[in-house]
Amino acid sequence: MWSRVELKTQAKNLLKLNYWMFVLGGIILSIVTAGNVSGVGRTNFNFGKKDVDYNSVSKGFGEVFSNGDATSGGLNDSINSIAKNITPSVARAISAVIIGGIIIALVVVIVSIAVSVFVFNPIEVGAKRFFSRSYEAKCDMREITYAFKSNYLNVIKIMFFKNLFTFLWTLLFIVPGIIKRYEYSMIPYILSENPDIDMQKAFEESKRLTDGQKWQMFVLDLSFIGWGILGTLTFGLLGIFFVSPYSYLTKAGLYRRLRGYNDYKY
């Protein structure tokens, strides 16, 4: 059995030993688990010959104001003349903007998914290895890149399906999605120790470790809500410099306890 108090006490004690290293590790893990890839830039559209025919527009207005006794019918004809010249050009311009926006959005989505699958997921595995192994040896930031050097393709495959299955379960129902999130939560730690593991075995092992533990794991997460609120009040500074590394060490300690690793050596 394990208790929240014991896990959190161990995490705080360990945090003091290599504080800045854990802060840096927490920043990295927070970035990759957020999974946000953003880009800021400008896009200029060149419509070439599709520009509005301003000469025709001016001509239309000229017809209105050059004839002092223009009748209502003449005014309508002039307006129709203007509309004929503006409408096709504007429609083409709007269509080009919409199509361009859709293409840009698709590119952003594809790039975001690719970065998440091929870069962020392996870093997540390495970062969780960093926090877990810190319980038994002095922390080493080189652990962050562990997955890139240890059966990389197997790691990205299993992490991809872990996230996909969690997403699909959440789409069906929120509560089952939460349950599956906890059921699959040990997969990155399992991969951090055994990157060669078969995908089915990785899911089965995570399920075994979390069997009967999900409610307590949920309560453990709830115990950090107060810290999260304080972090918001400090514009995220408390989260960066304390809450994130503290919570990541606690969860790594939970994995080790579920695995049967009772104490940290360093």
Stockholm file with secondary structure:
# STOCKHOLM 1.0

chainA/1-266         MWSRVELKTQAKNLLKLNYWMFVLGGIILSIVTAGNVSGVGRTNFNFGKKDVDYNSVSKGFGEVFSNGDATSGGLNDSINSIAKNITPSVARAISAVIIGGIIIALVVVIVSIAVSVFVFNPIEVGAKRFFSRSYEAKCDMREITYAFKSNYLNVIKIMFFKNLFTFLWTLLFIVPGIIKRYEYSMIPYILSENPDIDMQKAFEESKRLTDGQKWQMFVLDLSFIGWGILGTLTFGLLGIFFVSPYSYLTKAGLYRRLRGYNDYKY
#=GR chainA/1-266 SS CCCHHHHHHHHHHHHHHTHHHHHHHHHHHHHHHHTCCCCCCCCCCCCGGGSCCHHHHHHHHHHHHHCTTCCHHHHHHHHHHHHHHHHHHHHHHHHHHHHHHHHHHHHHHHHHHHHIIIIIHHHHHHHHHHHHHTTTSCCCGGGGGHHHHSSHHHHHHHHHHHHHHHHHHHHHCHHHHHHHHHHTTTHHHHHHHCTTCCHHHHHHHHHHHHTTTHHHHHHHHHTTHHHHHHHHHTTTHHIIIIIHHHHHHHHHHHHHHHHTCCCCCC
#=GC SS_cons         CCCHHHHHHHHHHHHHHTHHHHHHHHHHHHHHHHTCCCCCCCCCCCCGGGSCCHHHHHHHHHHHHHCTTCCHHHHHHHHHHHHHHHHHHHHHHHHHHHHHHHHHHHHHHHHHHHHIIIIIHHHHHHHHHHHHHTTTSCCCGGGGGHHHHSSHHHHHHHHHHHHHHHHHHHHHCHHHHHHHHHHTTTHHHHHHHCTTCCHHHHHHHHHHHHTTTHHHHHHHHHTTHHHHHHHHHTTTHHIIIIIHHHHHHHHHHHHHHHHTCCCCCC
//
